[in-house]
Amino acid sequence: MVRWIQIIVLSTVVVSGAAAQQPTFETRMVTGHPYVGRLGTREDVRNLIQHTNDLSAAVKAAADQGKCFDQAMAEIKLPKYEKWGSYAQYLPGNIERFCEYWGRGY
């Protein structure tokens, strides 16, 4: 059985993360950046969830210091993921989305 996991909205990451840990099914992820051109694996899902969690934590810290939006977008870098496809292109927008999320007090 193949179960398709869609990670689009912030709130789905926790559910998707739990599903990715289940050993009872094969995991495939329809990819964009950073895995263009292939189906993602369970490990890819775990890596993407870790990236999302790392970015969320960095942006929350910036939001707590009143740095959202422009300052956070200029200062936050995640060197661990710099080699991912489209990292530099999408990082500012991803930071902006988390600034919107954390700025609303979620």
C-alpha positions in Angstrom: 0.0 0.0 0.0 1.3 3.5 -0.9 0.0 6.4 1.2 0.6 9.9 -0.3 1.6 12.5 2.2 1.1 16.1 1.3 3.0 18.7 3.3 1.6 22.1 2.4 0.2 23.8 5.4 2.1 24.3 8.7 -0.4 22.3 10.7 -0.1 19.2 8.5 3.6 18.9 9.3 3.0 17.2 12.7 0.5 14.8 11.2 2.8 14.1 8.3 5.8 13.6 10.6 3.9 11.0 12.6 2.8 9.2 9.5 6.4 9.2 8.1 7.5 7.3 11.2 5.1 4.4 10.7 6.8 1.3 9.4 3.6 -0.2 8.0 3.5 1.5 4.6 5.8 2.7 1.8 6.3 6.4 1.8 6.5 8.5 -1.4 6.5 12.3 -1.6 5.6 14.3 -4.7 8.6 16.6 -4.6 9.4 20.2 -5.5 12.4 21.8 -4.1 14.8 20.4 -3.0 14.1 17.0 -4.7 13.1 18.1 -8.2 12.6 15.3 -10.7 12.0 12.2 -8.5 9.6 10.8 -5.9 10.8 11.5 -2.4 11.5 8.7 0.1 10.7 8.4 3.8 14.1 9.9 4.6 13.3 12.8 2.3 10.1 13.4 4.3 12.0 13.3 7.5 14.6 15.7 6.2 11.9 18.1 5.0 10.1 18.0 8.3 13.4 18.7 10.1 14.1 21.6 7.8 10.6 23.0 8.5 11.1 22.6 12.3 14.5 24.2 12.1 13.2 27.1 10.1 10.2 27.5 12.3 12.4 27.7 15.5 14.7 30.2 13.9 11.8 32.4 12.8 10.0 32.1 16.1 13.1 33.4 17.9 13.4 36.3 15.5 9.6 37.1 15.8 10.0 37.0 19.6 12.7 39.7 19.2 10.5 41.8 16.9 12.6 41.1 13.8 9.8 40.0 11.5 9.7 40.6 8.5 12.6 42.4 6.9 15.3 41.9 9.5 14.4 38.2 9.9 14.5 37.7 6.1 17.9 39.3 5.9 19.5 37.6 9.0 18.1 34.0 9.1 20.3 31.4 7.3 20.2 27.6 7.6 23.7 26.5 6.5 22.7 22.8 7.0 20.4 23.1 4.0 22.3 25.5 1.7 23.1 22.7 -0.8 19.4 21.9 -1.3 18.0 22.9 -4.7 16.4 26.3 -4.7 17.4 26.9 -1.0 18.4 30.5 -1.6 15.5 31.2 -3.9 12.8 30.1 -1.5 14.3 30.9 1.9 13.1 34.5 2.1 9.5 33.5 1.2 9.5 30.6 3.7 10.8 33.0 6.4 8.0 35.5 5.5 5.4 32.8 5.8 6.7 31.7 9.3 6.8 35.4 10.3 3.1 35.7 9.4 2.4 32.5 11.4 4.4 33.4 14.5 3.4 37.1 14.3 -0.2 36.0 14.9 0.7 34.3 18.1 0.2 30.7 17.1 
